[in-house]
Amino acid sequence: MESYFDNMLEKQLIDDRRDFHKYAEVKWTEFRTSSVVAKRLMDLGYDVKLGLDICVKGVQFGYPDEEYMKFQEERAITQGADSELVKQMAGLPGVVGILDTGKKGPVTAFRFDMDALNNQEILESGHYPYEEGFASINEGFCHACGHDGHTSIGLGVAQVLMKMKDKLTGKIKLIFQPAEEGGGGAIGMVKKGILDDVEYFFAIHVGLTKLDGLPLKSHGIICGVNDFLDNRRIDVSYIGKAAHPCGDPHVGKNALLAACAATLNIHSIAPHSEGMLRINVGKLEGGVSRNTIAPTANFQLECRGENQIVADYGEDKVMAIIKGAASMYQVESHIDIVGCTPSATSDEKAIEMVYSVAQDVDWFKEYHRIGSVGGSDDASDMIRQVQKNGGIGTYIGLGADFASGFHHSAFDFDENVMLPSVELLVKLVEKLQK
């Protein structure tokens, strides 16, 4: 077993991670990343599926327009993506690699998310990716959440499992998912049925938070989480009427004031006794000039609840405030639900399985059965689907020291976590053979 996890594999993991980091791609534009993953899996001998074979179209959130997608496909090809593979994706990046041993046994799936964020990576001395020459070259796109590492770990797992194929039974699915960051990349795969036969499901993330509120450091592991927040993402626009603020102010209908009133009141919604509620207006803009009553305004918010009851409560209050502010300022309101991620919990049996296996991986020294995801992740869609069909699943936190917090433009993580993470996931597959 140990011979599989050597310096050569570690170098490959680091090289892959830095390559994905340099060519960061945000939700629904992961064409180069998907092409690299698909080609590698094909070369290893996996049954590789792409595009409409793994995803239902039309259920995505924040899916870009045709012109933008065409531009991103061409950008990916200039950066090394295989044009034929990009064509097969049909506008839906993402890859599923299947290893079918041909022998009776469990169906196991691993989820690896691939997308970056709409951040401009810091490009200055002191930032390790910049100093080492692998900072993102795609302006405004930045791997600030560790998904580049997740993708690399997935490829490492793929390589080792194929070497062990003759010793394995059952079927293993490696799911490389696009658009985790607010794009609902999981739901299209769920609706396509990719998870329907899965008995054991594992998703991973570098970091996470311990139950004491402190971040998980290198050499630590969290074996499951139960606090996926039900997340509703909402875009709001107000349409009023422009007027001169001195000449005829009584004629105007101020959309910006309506948006400001709504924002302040949304942040005043009372908590709920049945669980945590987190609401945030993250973007607000409006108006045309200093000497014109603002005819338009828009804002973006998210409403997260510890469970559906709390999330429904928050959404109901938000909607009442949005409509109330529109009525108060006599403007039109347009509300668009642009995303929804459900809550979920990890299965105790799956948690115990990870806890047991982690103690056989030398790198891990600090073990936590339960931790905190600290927000939402649409792996919850996949976990719920597996559980619905009688399977079990969990979400694993892989301890790694960070240069800065999640989603920060100076984010970087301890690359030493990747090799032991591959070993952990491979040993999970081995454990399921017994």
Beta strands, then each sheet from edge to edge (+ up, - down):
strand 1: 47-50
strand 2: 95-100
strand 3: 107-113
strand 4: 171-177
strand 5: 200-206
strand 6: 220-222
strand 7: 230-239
strand 8: 277-286
strand 9: 296-305
strand 10: 332-341
strand 11: 366-368
strand 12: 392-398
sheet 1: 1+ 2- 4+ 3+ 5+ 12+ 6- 11-
sheet 2: 8+ 9- 7+ 10-
end
